[in-house]
Amino acid sequence: MKTNCTIPAILISLLTLFLSAQPKYTLAQQVDTIRLKDNRLNTASLKPGLRQYMVYFQNPKSPKVMRFWLWLRDTKVETQNGQKIFVTNQHWYGGDTASYRTVYSINKASDFSPIYHSETVNGKNKSFNWSNQKIVGADTVAVNTAKTFSLDFTAPCYNWNLDMETFEMLPLAAGKTFAINFYDAGYSKPEYIIYKVTGSEIITTYDNQKVDCWILFNESDNAGRHATETFWISKKNHEFLKEEDNFAGMYRYKVKMPAAAVNVLTKFGK
């Protein structure tokens, strides 16, 4: 998944290795492959609305320092050319202007297949038109740094930048293992990423409610570096509530904020 927060170069390199690593799994396991043609995602589970996540990063080499971000992910259902679509806007806030990122994605509401993806990081925009057959730079965006980009797909794939939304639509159950054909727009090629349901846990939310969650887990190895991602998704409402990542001894956490959290875009997003 995309995690390009503004942090020191050494951490960016480690994050890049983490995200590009091939997941490790046993071929003998029963794996549910999540492909667009099979319509395995339950798109009705993706509820429109604003989700806010507190994201914080901890490096054991600096135990008294914590880096914080606030991610806003707002999904709406709209109509385009006579078909229903999901439109997802993301705003990532950090401790300085270099941390700020915007992401705009369009997916078909029927199967969550990507149609369009655009992101602006450090003032540089990359925009893509996305189909089941290929992804190309959007030539209608004047300042698009990826205007000449083109990649043919061997099979349709999902937008890895929307992994959190994708997890909310998975048919999660005890003992399940999923292989999801994800692609990070503008990079080398799609790949099947392995996620396992390793159990369940009851977690406590801000209002002291007990919520029963599935635990979804991914692990990978690259150049001798082991990395893990763990996600907590509620069984009843399919909410992505929490994430904990570990890579090269460092930790990153995401926690969903309560609905009472202020939407800063209403004051500063104009």
N, C-alpha and C positions, 0 to 999 in steps of 0.2 A: 504494500500500500504506500501511498505518497506520504512522506513525513518531512518535507524539506523546510524545516524551520531554520532561522538564521542562528547558527551556532558556530563555534570555531571550526576551521578547516579539517582538523583531525577527526572531529566528530562527524562532519559531513561525509568524509571518506568511509568511516565505519558504518554510517547509516546506509550509504550506497551499497556497500558489500552486503549488509544485512538484507536489503530489499531485493538485491539481484541474486541472492543465493538460491540454489535449487533445493526445494524441500525434501527431507529424508523420510522415506516410508517403505514399508514392506510390501512387495508386489503381491504376496499371498493374501493380503487383506482384501475384504470386499469393499470396493470403492464406488460410491455413487458419483458418476460424472455429471457435472452441471453444464449442460450444453443448451444453447438457445433453441435448437430444433425440438428438444424434449419438453420445453415449457415446465421445468421442474421448480422454478421460483414461484412462490405464492405472492404475486404482486399486490394482492389485497391487504397483505400484512404491512406494506409500506405506507404508513399514515402520513398524509400531508401535514406540514407545519414546521416550525422552527425548533431545531435541536441545538443546544449549546453545551460544549464540553470544555472543562478545565483540563489543560494538558500541562504536565510538569515533568521535568527531566532532572535526573539525579546522577552525578558522577562521583563515585566513591573517592576519587582523588581530590575532590573539593567538597567534603562532607557538610560544610557550612553554607554552601551555595546551592540555590534551587532556581532553575530557569522555568518561567511560566509562559503559557500561551492561552488564549481563548479562541476556540473554534466555533463559528456559527455555520450551521448547515441547514438551509431552508429549502424544503421540497414542496412544490405546488403541482397540482394537476391542471393542465391547460389543454387547448385544442389547437392543432396545427395541421393545415391541409386536410381537415376533416377527420383526423385521428387524434385520440387522446394521448397526451405525452406527460411525462414527469419532467419538470424543470427544477434543477437543483442549483442553488446559489450558495457558495461558500465564501466566508471571510475569515481569515486567520490573523489574529492580533498577537503581537509579542511586545518586547520591551523597547523596540525602536522601529523606525519606519522600514528598515531593511527586512524586518520580520513579517511585514504585511503581505498577504497574498489574497487574490480573489480567484475563484474558480466558478465556471458556469457550464453546466452540462445538461443535455437534453437526451432523454431515453423514451422509447415507446412504452406506453403504459401497459400494453398487452403482454410483453415478455421481457421488458427492461433492456432491450437491445439498444446500443448507443446510436445516436444520430449526429450529435455535435458535442464538441468539448473545447473549452477555451480556458486558459489560465494565464494570469499575469503575476510574475515574480520579479522583484527588484526593478519594476517598471518595464519589463520586457514581456511581450505577449506571445503566446503560442496558441493558435486556433486551428481546429481540424474538423473536416466533414468526415463522418464515420458511418460506414455501412457494413453489412455482413461480409462483403467481399474485400473491402480495402479501407484504408484511412489515408486521407490526403490533406495537405495544408489548405485552409480556407482562403481562396484568392479574393474574397470580397472584404477581408479585413486588411485595412491599409498598412497597419504597423505590425503585421504578423511575421515574426522571425522564423516561423516554420512554413512559410508559404510554398516552398518548393518540396516539402516533405511528401513522400508517397511510399506506402507499404501495402502489398497484397497479402491477404490472409489465406491460409490453407483451410481455415474453419472460422465461423463467427466467434467473437469473443466479447467478454464483458469489460467494462471500464474499471480498472483497478483503483482509480481515484475515488470510486464510489463503493469501496469494499464494505464500509460500515452499513450502508443502506442495503447492500446485497445480502449481508449476513442476516438482516432482519427478515428476509424473504425465504431463507433456507428452510427446508422441511426437517428441522432439528429433532433428533430423537436419540435415545441411549444407544451407544455403540456405533453410531453413524460415522462414516468417513467420506469427505467430499473432495473431489478434484474439480476445481473451478478454472476455466480457461480465461485468465485475466490478461489485460494488456495495459501498460503504462504509456499513455499517448506520447508519441515522439521518440520512443526508445526502440530497442532492437527488434523484439518480436514477442508475440503472446506466449504464455507458458501456463501449464496446468499447475496450480498451487494447491497443496494438500492441507486440508483442515479436518481435525478429528474432534468429535464430541467425546471428551474424556470423563465426563461425569456431570454432576449438578451441584449447586450450592445455594443456600438461602443467604442473601445479602440484605443489609439494612439500608434503606434510602434516607434522604434528608428528613422526611417527615416521620421517621422511625417505623416505617412499614417494612415488613419482612417480605421479600420477593424471591420466589424460587426461580433460579436461572440455570440454563444450560451453560456448560463451560466448553468453549470452542478453542482448539489449540493448534498452533502451527510451529514447526521447528525446522531449522535449516543450518547448513554448514557451508562455509566458503573459506578457502585458504586457511583451514585450521581453526576458524572462528565459529563458535556455536551461537545461535540466536534463537530466541523463542518469543512467541506472541500468544497471549491468553486473553480471551474475550468472554464476557458474561452477558448473555442475552436472555431476557425474561421469557419464561415458558408461556405465560398467559397472553401477554400483549406484544411479544416479539420486539421488545425494546433493547437496543444496544445501550447497556448501562455502564460498563466499565471495561477497561483494557489495561493489561500490564505487559510490557515488553522488556526483554533483557538481551543486551548485545555487548560483547566485549567487557563485561562486568558493569555496564551502565544500565540504568533503568529509565523507562518512560512510562507514564501513567496517563490515562484519560478517564475522566469521571463525568457522567452526564449531570448537568446542572438542573435544579428544579424549575418548574414552569414559571415561578416567580422571578427568575433571573431577568434583569433588565435587558431589553433588546437595544443595544447601543446604536444599531443602524437607524433607529427612528430619530436620533439626535445628531449623529455624526456621519451617517451613511449617504447623505445627499451629494 
